[in-house]
Amino acid sequence: MSEQAREPEGRSAQAESPRRRADGTLRLGTRRSKLAMAQSGQVADIVRRLTGRPVELVEITTYGDVSREQLAQIGGTGVFVTALREALLRDEVDFAVHSLKDLPTAQPADLALAAVPVREDARDVLVARDGLTFTGLPEGTRVGTGSPRRMAQLNAYARGHGLTIETVPIRGNVDTRIGYVRKGELDAVVLAAAGLNRIGRIDEVTDFLSVDTVLPAPGQGALAIECAADNASLIAALAELDDPFTRVAVTAERSLLAALEAGCSAPVGAFADLLADGQTVKEMRLRGVVGTTDGSTLVQLSTTGPVPETYDQAMALGRELAAEMLAKGAAGLMGERAH
């Protein structure tokens, strides 16, 4: 049975309001995909341990789950998020877990980003036939990805190394995407390491793509845990899951994306990492890239500064790098810049 057609294992989203339930059960809103269920289940386990309260998963179908169009066509931004946020605002779920890279950059005033847990591996990975690595791909290799960001950087790398590849737009869950390779329809697909880690399939990776080769999507590998902004007790409980370093890093990355006025389906990569001297973290480096999907033109810049101590400092770091990228011509490469 398809993931969309499956009956929810939890109660329906129209059941009684969770805040008024006598047994104190917290209800966690999640997309129905195998990956979403896995990462939400991991968060649920932690919240149960932290709060001592039962946590029940409520499966919600989003527009991005049922549409078969390419993300760039349906807008990308928010298509996996809106239905979950509406359930929060209707008080049908207590909190929701998102892949942070799917969140629009503007945070609604009535919802709180209560926690950004420790980030998983942010890299992209290759799953290729015959155990091939990226640098070992033969001429004319067909590589599947639904991401203009990945297409731009893969094609640029191939051009720079005298390699000819064909990037093929695909959609679908992990099984569907890897299935294209297993059935011989594609030579390779590019996926996020974090997702494969969370569903226990990292051993199928044939190559990890260094962030020096392919910058990930802003926020890739990180989760976002949201709840109603007026639920102070739950915000306090969920704050235990927050990782300050992950939060400032993804805040800087998403600030860059917002300042470029690009949606999450635009060909924008960003990654902030901490630079350490021995055991002491000294600085944070933010790297950004924008490119045409054929890889013929890239604007790639970086900036390094003190580790941001506040939200405003992290936002400023992203805006500064975005301004430099725009001055280098980034706006003309995105195709969906807001007017």
Summary of the structure (lengths in Angstrom):
residues: 339
radius of gyration: 19.9
end to end distance: 43.0
largest distance: 65.2
contacts: 1141
relative contact order: 0.14
helix: 36%
strand: 23%
